[in-house]
Amino acid sequence: MEYTYQYFFIMPFVTLPVPMLIGMGVLLFPASTKKLRRIWAFPSIFLLSIVFTFSANLSIQQINSSYIYQYIWSWTINNDFSLEFGYLIDSLTSILLILITTVGILVLIYSDSYMSYDQGYLRFCAYMSFFNTSMLGLVTSSNLIQIYIFWELVGMCSYLLIGFWFTRPIASNACQKAFLTNRVGDFGLLLGILGLYWITGSFEFQDLFEIVKNFILNNENELFFFTLCAFLLFCGPIAKSAQFPLHVWLPDAMEGPTPISALIHAATMVAAGIFLVARLLPLFVVIPYITNLITLIGIITVLLGATLALAHKDIKRSLAYSTMSQLGYMMLALGMGSYRAALFHLITHAYSKALLFLGSGSIIHSMEAIVGYSPYKSQNMILMGGLTKRVPITKTTFLLGTLSLCGIPPLACFWSKDEILNDSWLYSPIFAIIACSTVGLTAFYMFRVYLLTFGGHFNVHFTNYNGKKNSALYSLSVWGKGESKMFKKKICLLALLIMNNNQRASFFSKKSSQIYGTVKKIRHHFVINHLATKRNFSYPQESENTMLFPMLVLGLFTLFIGAIGIPFNQFNQEGGGLDILSKLLSPSLNLLHQNAKNSADFYEFVTKAAFSISVAFFGIFIAFSFYKPVYSSLQNFKFLNFFVKKGPKKSFWDKTINMIYDWSYNRGYIDTLYARSLTKGIRELVEFTLFFDRRVIDGITNGVGIMSFFIAEGIKYVGGSRISSYLLVYLFYVLIFIFFNSIFYSF
């Protein structure tokens, strides 16, 4: 065992040869490397599987022995300054290693098929392997400066992968937005690291914990400085884990390939912020203001992410806001001191959300495969529907992930989320009420996604120039039979109104009343486009087996991974009621002076969970009430008339629905606020600085030169080559200089 621990520093760099070899191959043998590009998926998966094998072995040893191993060697020594590098293996590291490697392997298998058509396949493999290396190095780092190095490498990989399709302006803007937003948090993180080193003289975790604790206990005058440094450290996780107010980059990051969304923005990179807070939690708990701030940021993010996910049409953006909300749950748990519950939810959410993102990728992939269908519209849920019979495996796995995220037993997220809810009742009833109400919102928006994507039973047909029906083209939903012409016109028009990105039309807005007025115009637009392309539209089909296999495996994780934290073995030999996760986390819990036992037994836990389950089912019921009638009653348009009252007077319910919709659709107006206050303000400041530099600074310099030129031209005619004249002019200049100098000093 000692031999394995001693040489574990090699493990984070096992996947590094893949991007290096790809780069060398492209430079030296470009033609053959590009021709055999899909071969590179095998070494990426194989090398990451090796890391997984060692990580699983270490996790088993951690469960059995609760052993913490740290290996350090000096990198540079100069007088009093010593910089050391090394690796730390404990329970937190073991959890993250298993999480990164399992999700990473499955996403790489999935990507081999999903990205096979893309010309940047080699670049994708190189980025993914380098990201895995950076993330493995991050979670095994033994000090803050080493974490910061890998932290920036992870951010660089995220920047490259979000902007993978950089020729699309929306993707390039998204990666720049993510880069700049994360720079704000990373700058704060760097200042916090340097501030702690300035007063403690160490980057090592154990040294920092002990020194800071002793300083605060013996010298209260340093509390403000340590609080400031701790806040700056927390700025890094705020940005990386998309917490309020630095969350604005995560939805736009969905412009990258879907496997990236599953790996980076659901399971690993956004978990880096949670990892860092968990690693530094012994430092934060001795500063009460910081733990209160972490709790406050967490609960705000929980509610904000849930409300912003209510009305978005893009399936991946809805899942991104869901990720933001669930990360808020983890941050809330860490702020409350529920270390075990936070890491438990980190595990269960990672597998469930990775499953949902891969499922959304399967849907997008199947819809992009339709001939003549624009890939830029393939993520719009309003243009989906009726996919149950076409993609049954994707539908089943997506439903598992949806139920898990809603907190429905016995799926994974139920056990971890309810543990956080139970702890929140003990911490603050107000926070508990907000967290429990968010469970209902989560159930609502997740089943909204599910119903809009897979529900429905009607279709829209086009008539070709011969007067015969052509292949079915789906709008709001697809592939029904026997609809009336008026019904088809209504659905076609509603789909086009929603499909137009410059116009907002929803089931709850007043624009739905405009449907009847422009039917002929928009239908004519559809027919013209159809005749211009002269293509036949086919049905979506199930994805390839290499894409379905990772989804099935993640579905099994979603079903059974919650068992590691269930307190079912209450009557073990020690009588402590320890579950597997508590055994694994016992060293970290001891460091935080927390009891490794669960606060409630299995039956008490289930009894308390009845309330949250009821709230989740209520949210599901509301989702069915709102969106199931879209498919059953839309033929008569009664559903729209129920929410949108005709005439100038509107009901309070109608106004409330529109207000909630506007809040969610406009991202809580936070992006608008940033655009007007920061982006526009900085731009105006830059323009003013440019004007001042050109007109004032350069103007003075150029003015002096021009004046000297004209004065010299005038003097050469005055002097007449006589020295006395030149001396007179010189004396005149000296007198003027003395005069203005005396005036200046008098003020």
C-alpha positions in Angstrom: 0.0 0.0 0.0 2.8 2.4 0.8 4.3 1.8 -2.6 1.1 2.7 -4.3 0.7 5.9 -2.3 4.3 6.9 -2.9 4.1 6.8 -6.7 0.6 8.1 -7.0 1.9 11.5 -8.2 2.2 9.9 -11.7 -1.6 9.3 -11.9 -2.7 12.9 -12.7 -0.3 13.0 -15.6 -1.2 9.6 -17.1 -3.6 11.2 -19.6 -1.2 14.0 -20.6 0.6 12.0 -23.4 -2.6 12.1 -25.5 -2.7 15.8 -26.2 1.1 15.9 -26.6 1.0 13.0 -29.1 -1.9 14.6 -31.0 -0.1 17.9 -31.2 3.1 16.2 -32.5 1.1 14.1 -35.0 -0.6 17.1 -36.4 2.7 18.9 -36.8 4.8 16.0 -38.2 2.2 13.8 -39.9 -0.9 15.9 -40.5 -2.5 13.8 -43.2 -2.2 10.4 -41.5 -3.1 11.9 -38.1 -6.3 13.4 -39.4 -7.2 10.3 -41.4 -6.9 8.1 -38.3 -8.4 10.6 -36.0 -11.0 8.4 -34.3 -8.2 6.1 -33.1 -7.2 8.7 -30.5 -10.4 8.0 -28.5 -9.0 4.6 -27.5 -5.9 5.8 -25.7 -7.8 8.6 -24.0 -10.3 6.1 -22.6 -7.7 3.5 -21.8 -5.4 5.9 -19.9 -8.3 7.4 -17.9 -9.4 3.8 -17.1 -6.0 3.2 -15.5 -6.4 6.2 -13.3 -9.9 4.9 -12.3 -8.5 1.6 -11.3 -6.0 3.1 -9.0 -8.5 5.6 -7.7 -11.0 2.8 -6.9 -8.3 0.9 -5.1 -7.4 3.9 -3.0 -11.0 4.5 -2.1 -11.4 1.0 -0.9 -8.3 1.5 1.3 -9.7 4.8 2.6 -13.0 3.1 3.6 -11.1 0.3 5.4 -8.3 2.2 7.1 -9.3 6.0 7.0 -5.7 6.7 6.1 -4.5 10.2 5.1 -1.3 10.3 3.0 0.7 13.4 2.0 3.9 13.5 0.0 5.8 16.7 -0.4 9.0 17.7 -2.1 10.7 21.1 -2.3 10.7 22.8 -5.6 12.5 26.0 -4.8 14.2 27.4 -1.7 15.5 30.9 -1.3 16.3 32.3 2.1 13.0 32.3 4.1 10.9 31.4 1.1 10.3 27.7 0.3 7.9 26.5 -2.3 6.8 22.9 -2.1 4.8 20.7 -4.4 3.2 17.4 -3.6 -0.1 15.5 -3.4 -2.6 14.8 -0.7 -4.8 11.7 -0.6 -7.7 11.7 1.8 -11.4 11.0 1.6 -12.2 14.2 -0.3 -9.6 13.4 -2.9 -10.8 9.8 -3.2 -14.4 11.0 -3.9 -13.4 13.5 -6.5 -11.0 11.0 -8.2 -13.8 8.5 -8.6 -16.2 11.1 -9.8 -13.8 12.6 -12.4 -12.7 9.3 -13.8 -16.1 7.5 -14.0 -17.9 10.4 -15.6 -14.9 11.2 -17.8 -14.7 7.7 -19.2 -18.4 7.6 -20.0 -18.3 11.0 -21.6 -15.3 10.1 -23.7 -17.1 7.0 -25.0 -20.2 9.1 -25.7 -18.1 11.8 -27.5 -16.6 9.3 -29.9 -19.9 9.0 -31.6 -21.3 12.4 -30.9 -18.3 14.3 -32.3 -17.4 11.8 -35.0 -18.8 14.1 -37.7 -16.9 17.2 -36.5 -13.8 18.3 -38.3 -12.3 19.4 -34.9 -12.4 15.8 -33.5 -8.6 15.7 -32.8 -8.7 19.1 -31.1 -11.6 17.9 -29.0 -9.7 14.8 -27.8 -6.7 16.9 -27.0 -8.7 19.4 -25.0 -10.6 16.7 -23.1 -7.5 14.8 -22.1 -5.7 18.0 -21.0 -8.8 18.9 -19.0 -8.8 15.5 -17.2 -5.1 16.0 -16.4 -5.8 19.5 -15.0 -8.7 18.4 -12.9 -6.9 15.3 -11.5 -4.0 17.6 -10.6 -6.4 20.0 -8.9 -8.0 17.5 -6.6 -4.7 15.9 -5.5 -2.9 19.2 -4.8 -1.4 19.6 -1.3 -1.2 23.4 -1.0 -2.9 26.5 -2.2 -0.4 27.7 -4.8 -0.5 24.3 -6.5 -4.3 24.3 -6.5 -4.2 27.8 -8.1 -2.0 26.6 -10.9 -4.3 23.7 -11.8 -7.3 25.9 -11.1 -6.2 28.2 -14.0 -5.4 25.3 -16.3 -9.0 24.0 -15.7 -10.3 27.4 -16.5 -8.2 27.6 -19.7 -9.6 24.2 -20.8 -13.1 25.4 -20.1 -12.5 28.5 -22.2 -11.2 26.4 -25.1 -14.1 23.9 -24.9 -16.9 26.4 -24.6 -15.5 28.2 -27.6 -14.9 24.9 -29.5 -17.0 26.1 -32.4 -15.4 29.5 -32.4 -16.5 30.3 -35.9 -20.0 30.9 -34.5 -20.1 34.3 -32.9 -22.5 33.2 -30.1 -19.9 30.5 -29.1 -17.0 32.9 -29.1 -18.9 35.4 -27.1 -19.9 32.7 -24.6 -16.3 31.6 -24.0 -15.2 35.2 -23.6 -18.0 35.8 -21.1 -17.0 32.7 -19.1 -13.4 33.7 -19.2 -13.9 37.3 -18.0 -16.4 36.3 -15.3 -14.1 33.6 -13.9 -11.2 36.1 -13.9 -13.0 38.1 -11.4 -13.2 35.2 -9.0 -9.7 34.0 -9.8 -8.2 37.4 -9.1 -9.9 37.3 -5.7 -8.6 33.8 -5.1 -5.0 34.9 -5.9 -5.2 37.9 -3.5 -6.6 35.6 -0.8 -3.8 33.1 -1.2 -1.1 35.8 -1.2 -2.7 37.5 1.8 -2.7 34.3 3.9 0.9 33.6 2.9 1.9 37.1 3.9 0.7 36.6 7.5 1.2 32.8 7.9 4.3 32.1 5.7 2.8 28.9 4.4 0.7 27.5 1.6 0.1 24.1 3.2 -3.4 23.3 4.3 -2.6 21.9 7.7 -0.2 24.8 8.6 -2.8 27.3 7.5 -5.6 25.8 9.6 -3.5 25.7 12.7 -1.9 29.1 12.3 -5.1 30.9 11.5 -6.9 29.2 14.4 -4.2 30.2 16.9 -4.1 33.8 15.5 -7.8 34.3 15.9 -7.9 32.8 19.4 -4.9 34.8 20.7 -5.2 38.0 18.7 -8.6 39.3 17.8 -7.1 42.3 16.0 -6.3 40.1 13.1 -9.9 38.9 12.6 -10.7 41.5 10.0 -7.7 40.7 7.9 -8.4 36.9 8.0 -12.0 37.5 7.2 -11.0 39.6 4.2 -8.6 36.9 3.0 -11.2 34.2 3.5 -13.7 36.2 1.5 -11.2 36.6 -1.3 -10.6 32.9 -1.3 -14.3 32.3 -1.5 -14.6 34.5 -4.6 -12.9 31.7 -6.6 -15.6 29.1 -5.8 -18.3 31.7 -6.4 -17.3 32.1 -10.0 -16.2 28.5 -10.7 -19.4 27.0 -9.2 -21.7 29.6 -10.8 -22.9 31.1 -7.5 -24.7 34.4 -7.3 -23.7 37.0 -8.5 -21.0 35.4 -10.8 -23.4 32.8 -12.2 -24.1 34.6 -15.5 -21.5 32.6 -17.5 -22.9 29.1 -17.0 -26.0 29.3 -19.2 -24.0 30.8 -22.1 -21.4 28.0 -21.7 -24.0 25.6 -23.2 -22.9 26.8 -26.6 -20.1 24.2 -26.4 -20.6 20.6 -27.5 -23.0 18.7 -25.3 -20.4 16.2 -23.9 -18.6 19.3 -22.5 -21.7 20.4 -20.8 -22.0 16.9 -19.2 -18.4 16.6 -18.1 -17.3 20.2 -17.2 -20.5 22.1 -16.4 -22.4 19.4 -14.5 -20.0 16.9 -12.9 -16.4 18.1 -12.6 -15.3 21.7 -13.3 -18.2 23.4 -11.5 -17.6 20.9 -8.7 -14.1 22.4 -8.3 -15.6 25.3 -6.4 -17.4 23.0 -4.0 -14.2 21.0 -3.6 -12.2 24.1 -2.7 -14.8 25.2 -0.1 -14.8 21.7 1.4 -11.0 21.6 1.4 -10.8 25.0 3.2 -13.8 24.4 5.4 -11.7 24.0 8.6 -10.4 27.5 7.8 -13.8 29.0 7.2 -15.5 27.5 10.3 -13.3 29.5 12.6 -14.5 32.7 10.9 -18.3 32.9 11.5 -18.9 35.7 9.1 -17.6 33.6 6.2 -19.7 30.6 7.0 -22.8 32.8 7.2 -21.9 34.4 3.9 -21.4 30.9 2.3 -24.9 29.9 3.6 -26.5 33.1 2.3 -24.9 32.9 -1.1 -26.0 29.2 -1.3 -29.6 29.8 -0.5 -29.9 32.8 -2.9 -28.4 30.6 -5.6 -30.8 27.8 -4.8 -33.8 30.0 -5.3 -32.5 32.1 -8.2 -31.4 29.1 -10.3 -34.8 27.4 -9.8 -36.7 30.5 -10.8 -34.6 31.2 -13.9 -35.1 27.7 -15.2 -38.9 28.0 -15.4 -39.4 29.5 -18.9 -36.3 28.9 -21.1 -36.8 27.2 -24.4 -33.3 25.9 -24.8 -33.1 22.4 -23.2 -29.4 22.8 -22.2 -29.9 26.2 -20.7 -32.7 24.9 -18.5 -30.4 22.1 -17.3 -27.6 24.7 -16.7 -29.9 26.8 -14.4 -30.8 23.5 -12.7 -27.1 22.8 -12.2 -26.7 26.3 -10.7 -29.6 25.6 -8.2 -28.2 22.3 -7.2 -24.7 23.7 -6.6 -26.4 26.2 -4.4 -27.7 23.3 -2.3 -24.2 22.0 -1.9 -22.9 25.5 -0.9 -25.8 25.9 1.5 -24.9 22.6 3.2 -21.2 23.6 3.5 -22.1 26.9 5.0 -24.3 25.1 7.6 -21.5 22.8 8.4 -23.2 19.7 6.8 -20.0 18.5 5.2 -21.2 15.0 4.6 -24.5 16.1 3.1 -22.8 18.5 0.7 -20.4 15.8 -0.6 -23.2 13.3 -0.8 -25.2 15.6 -3.0 -22.1 16.4 -5.0 -21.9 12.7 -5.9 -25.5 12.0 -6.6 -26.1 15.2 -8.6 -23.0 14.6 -10.7 -24.3 11.3 -12.1 -27.9 12.4 -12.4 -27.1 15.7 -14.2 -24.5 14.0 -16.4 -27.2 11.6 -17.4 -29.6 14.4 -18.2 -27.0 16.3 -20.3 -26.1 13.2 -22.2 -29.8 12.6 -22.7 -30.3 16.1 -24.1 -27.3 15.5 -26.4 -29.0 12.3 -27.7 -32.1 14.3 -28.4 -30.2 17.1 -30.1 -28.2 14.6 -32.1 -31.3 12.8 -33.3 -32.9 16.1 -34.3 -29.9 17.4 -36.1 -29.8 14.1 -38.1 -33.1 15.1 -39.8 -32.5 16.2 -43.3 -33.1 19.9 -43.8 -33.4 20.7 -40.1 -31.3 23.6 -38.8 -28.9 22.5 -36.0 -29.2 26.0 -34.5 -32.8 25.2 -33.6 -32.3 21.6 -32.4 -32.0 22.7 -28.8 -35.4 24.5 -28.7 -37.8 22.4 -26.7 -40.8 24.2 -28.2 -39.9 22.6 -31.5 -39.6 19.1 -30.0 -42.3 16.8 -28.6 -43.7 13.4 -29.3 -40.3 11.7 -29.0 -41.4 8.9 -26.7 -41.9 6.3 -29.5 -38.9 7.5 -31.5 -36.2 7.5 -28.8 -37.4 5.1 -26.0 -34.1 4.4 -24.4 -33.2 8.1 -24.2 -36.7 8.8 -22.9 -36.3 6.2 -20.1 -32.9 7.3 -19.0 -33.9 11.0 -19.1 -36.9 10.2 -17.0 -34.7 8.5 -14.4 -32.5 11.6 -14.2 -35.5 13.8 -14.0 -37.1 11.9 -11.1 -33.8 11.8 -9.3 -33.3 15.5 -9.6 -36.9 16.0 -8.4 -36.0 14.1 -5.2 -38.3 11.1 -5.8 -37.3 8.0 -3.8 -35.5 5.7 -4.2 -33.3 7.5 -6.8 -30.0 9.0 -5.9 -30.6 12.7 -5.3 -33.5 12.0 -2.9 -31.2 10.8 -0.2 -28.7 13.6 -0.4 -31.1 16.5 -1.0 -33.4 15.4 1.9 -30.4 15.3 4.2 -29.6 18.9 3.3 -33.2 19.8 3.9 -33.3 18.2 7.3 -30.1 20.0 8.3 -31.5 23.3 7.1 -34.5 23.0 9.5 -32.0 22.8 12.3 -30.0 25.8 11.0 -32.7 28.3 10.0 -36.5 27.8 9.5 -36.5 30.6 6.9 -33.7 29.0 4.8 -35.5 25.6 5.2 -38.7 27.0 3.8 -36.9 28.5 0.8 -35.0 25.2 0.2 -38.2 23.1 0.5 -40.1 25.4 -1.8 -37.3 25.1 -4.4 -37.9 21.3 -4.4 -41.3 22.0 -5.9 -39.8 24.5 -8.4 -37.3 21.9 -9.4 -39.9 19.2 -9.9 -41.9 21.7 -12.0 -39.2 22.9 -14.4 -37.7 19.4 -14.8 -41.0 17.9 -15.8 -41.6 20.9 -18.0 -38.5 19.9 -19.9 -39.6 16.3 -19.9 -43.1 17.0 -21.2 -42.1 19.5 -23.8 -39.5 17.1 -25.1 -41.2 13.8 -25.0 -44.9 14.5 -24.7 -47.4 15.2 -27.5 -49.3 13.4 -30.2 -50.0 15.7 -33.0 -48.1 16.8 -36.2 -47.9 19.4 -38.9 -47.9 18.5 -42.6 -46.9 20.6 -45.6 -48.4 20.5 -49.0 -45.9 20.4 -51.8 -46.3 22.1 -55.2 -48.1 19.1 -56.6 -50.8 19.4 -53.9 -49.8 16.3 -52.1 -48.8 15.9 -48.5 -45.1 15.7 -47.9 -43.1 14.3 -44.9 -44.1 15.4 -41.4 -42.3 18.5 -40.0 -42.7 18.9 -36.3 -43.2 22.2 -34.6 -44.5 22.1 -31.1 -44.9 18.4 -31.2 -44.9 15.7 -33.9 -46.5 12.8 -35.7 -50.2 12.6 -34.8 -53.0 11.7 -37.1 -56.3 13.1 -38.2 -55.9 16.8 -37.1 -58.0 19.4 -38.7 -56.6 22.0 -41.0 -57.4 24.8 -38.6 -55.6 22.9 -35.8 -52.5 22.5 -38.1 -52.5 26.2 -38.9 -52.7 27.1 -35.2 -49.8 24.9 -34.2 -47.6 25.9 -37.2 -48.1 29.5 -36.4 -47.5 29.1 -32.6 -44.3 27.2 -33.4 -43.0 29.9 -35.7 -43.7 32.7 -33.3 -41.7 30.8 -30.6 -39.0 29.9 -33.0 -38.3 33.5 -33.8 -35.6 34.5 -31.4 -36.5 38.2 -31.8 -40.0 37.7 -30.7 -41.2 36.2 -27.4 -44.3 34.0 -27.5 -45.3 31.8 -24.7 -48.4 30.0 -23.4 -48.7 32.7 -20.8 -48.1 35.9 -22.8 -50.5 38.2 -24.6 -48.7 37.4 -27.9 -50.6 34.1 -28.1 -53.7 36.1 -29.0 -52.0 37.3 -32.2 -51.9 33.8 -33.6 -55.0 34.1 -35.8 -53.9 37.3 -37.5 -50.7 36.1 -39.3 -51.4 32.4 -40.1 -51.3 32.8 -43.9 -48.1 34.9 -43.8 -46.1 32.4 -41.7 -47.5 29.4 -43.4 -46.4 30.9 -46.7 -42.9 31.4 -45.3 -42.7 27.7 -44.4 -43.9 26.6 -47.8 -41.4 28.9 -49.6 -38.5 27.6 -47.6 -39.7 24.0 -48.1 -39.9 24.4 -51.9 -36.5 26.2 -52.0 -34.7 23.4 -50.2 -36.7 20.6 -51.9 -35.7 18.2 -49.1 -37.7 15.5 -47.4 -38.0 15.6 -43.7 -37.4 12.3 -41.8 -38.2 11.2 -38.3 -35.8 11.4 -35.4 -34.1 8.1 -34.5 -32.5 6.6 -31.5 -28.8 7.3 -31.0 -26.0 4.9 -31.7 -25.1 2.2 -29.2 -21.8 4.0 -28.2 -24.0 7.0 -27.1 -26.6 4.8 -25.4 -24.2 2.7 -23.4 -22.9 5.6 -21.2 -26.5 6.8 -20.6 -27.5 3.3 -19.4 -24.5 3.1 -17.1 -25.3 6.5 -15.7 -28.9 5.4 -15.3 -27.7 2.5 -13.1 -25.6 5.0 -11.0 -28.7 7.2 -10.7 -30.6 4.2 -9.4 -28.1 2.8 -6.9 -25.4 5.4 -6.0 -27.6 6.8 -3.3 -27.1 3.5 -1.3 -23.6 4.6 -0.2 -25.2 7.2 2.1 -28.3 5.5 3.3 -28.1 4.7 7.1 -29.4 1.2 6.6 -26.7 -0.6 8.6 -27.7 0.8 12.0 -26.9 -2.3 14.0 -23.3 -2.9 13.1 -20.7 -4.1 15.6 -19.8 -0.7 16.8 -23.5 0.3 17.1 -22.8 3.6 15.4 -25.1 3.3 12.5 -22.3 4.4 10.1 -23.0 4.2 6.3 -20.3 3.7 3.7 -20.0 7.5 3.0 -19.6 8.3 6.6 -16.8 5.7 7.0 -15.0 7.2 4.0 -15.4 10.8 5.3 -14.6 10.0 9.0 -11.1 11.6 8.9 -12.4 14.8 7.5 -15.3 14.9 9.9 -12.9 14.4 12.8 -10.9 17.3 11.5 -14.1 19.4 11.5 -15.0 18.1 15.0 -18.2 16.6 13.7 -19.8 13.3 14.6 -19.5 10.7 11.9 -22.8 9.2 12.9 -26.0 10.2 11.2 -28.3 12.5 13.2 -31.3 10.3 12.4 -31.9 6.6 11.7 -33.4 5.3 8.6 -37.0 5.4 9.7 -36.8 8.9 11.1 -35.1 10.1 7.9 -37.9 8.7 5.7 -40.6 10.2 8.0 -39.0 13.6 7.7 -38.7 13.2 4.0 -42.4 12.8 3.5 -42.9 16.6 3.4 -40.3 17.2 0.7 -41.7 14.3 -1.4 -45.1 15.8 -1.1 -43.8 19.2 -2.3 -42.0 17.4 -5.2 -45.2 15.6 -6.3 -47.1 18.9 -6.0 -44.6 20.5 -8.4 -45.0 17.6 -10.8 -48.7 17.9 -10.7 -48.5 21.6 -11.5 -46.2 20.8 -14.4 -48.7 18.3 -15.8 -51.5 20.8 -15.2 -49.7 23.5 -17.2 -48.1 21.5 -20.0 -50.2 18.3 -20.4 -53.2 20.3 -21.7 -50.9 21.7 -24.4 -51.2 18.3 -26.1 -54.7 17.4 -25.2 -56.7 20.7 -25.3 -54.7 22.8 -27.7 -57.0 21.9 -30.6 -59.7 24.1 -29.1 -57.3 26.7 -27.8 -59.1 26.6 -24.4 -55.8 26.2 -22.6 -54.4 29.5 -24.0 -57.7 31.2 -23.3 -57.6 30.1 -19.7 -54.4 31.9 -19.0 -54.7 34.8 -21.4 -57.9 36.8 -20.8 -59.4 38.7 -23.7 -60.0 42.4 -23.4 -58.2 45.2 -21.6 -58.8 43.7 -18.1 -56.6 40.8 -17.0 -56.9 38.7 -14.0 -54.4 38.8 -11.1 -53.4 35.2 -12.0 -52.7 36.2 -15.6 -50.5 39.1 -14.5 -48.6 36.9 -12.0 -47.9 34.3 -14.6 -46.6 36.8 -17.1 -44.5 38.5 -14.4 -42.9 35.1 -13.5 -42.4 34.3 -17.1 -40.7 37.6 -17.8 -38.5 37.3 -14.8 -37.3 33.8 -15.9 -37.1 34.5 -19.6 -35.0 37.7 -19.0 -32.7 35.9 -16.6 -33.9 37.9 -13.7 -32.7 41.0 -15.5 -29.2 40.4 -14.0 -27.5 40.1 -17.3 -29.2 43.3 -18.4 -28.0 45.0 -15.2 -24.5 43.9 -15.8 -24.6 45.0 -19.5 -25.8 48.5 -18.6 -23.8 49.1 -15.5 -20.6 47.2 -16.1 -20.2 46.6 -19.9 -21.7 50.0 -20.9 -20.0 51.8 -18.1 -16.6 50.4 -18.9 -17.1 51.1 -22.5 -18.0 54.8 -21.8 -15.0 55.0 -19.5 -12.8 53.7 -22.2 -14.2 56.1 -24.8 -13.7 59.0 -22.4 -10.1 57.9 -21.7 -9.5 57.6 -25.4 -11.0 61.1 -26.0 -8.9 62.5 -23.1 -5.7 60.9 -24.4 -6.2 62.0 -28.0 -7.7 65.5 -27.4 -6.0 66.6 -24.1 -2.7 64.7 -23.6 -1.9 64.5 -27.3 -3.4 67.9 -27.9 -1.1 69.6 -25.4 1.9 67.9 -26.8 1.0 68.6 -30.4 0.0 72.2 -29.5 3.4 72.9 -28.0 5.0 71.6 -31.1 2.8 73.6 -33.4 3.3 76.8 -31.3 7.1 76.3 -31.3 6.9 76.0 -35.1 5.0 79.2 -35.7 7.0 81.1 -33.1 10.2 80.0 -34.7 8.9 81.0 -38.1 8.1 84.5 -36.7 11.3 84.9 -34.9 13.5 84.3 -37.9 12.0 87.4 -39.5 12.3 89.5 -36.4 16.0 88.9 -35.5 17.6 90.0 -38.8 20.7 88.0 -37.8 21.5 90.4 -35.0 22.5 88.9 -31.6 20.9 91.7 -29.6 17.5 90.9 -31.1 17.8 87.3 -30.1 18.8 88.2 -26.6 15.8 90.5 -26.3 13.4 87.7 -27.4 15.1 85.3 -25.0 14.8 87.7 -22.1 11.1 88.2 -23.0 10.5 84.4 -22.7 12.3 84.3 -19.4 10.2 87.1 -18.0 6.9 85.3 -19.1 8.1 82.1 -17.5 8.9 83.8 -14.2 5.5 85.6 -14.3 3.4 82.4 -14.8 5.6 80.5 -12.3 5.0 83.1 -9.6 1.2 83.0 -10.2 1.2 79.2 -10.0 3.0 79.1 -6.7 0.8 81.9 -5.3 -2.2 79.6 -5.5 
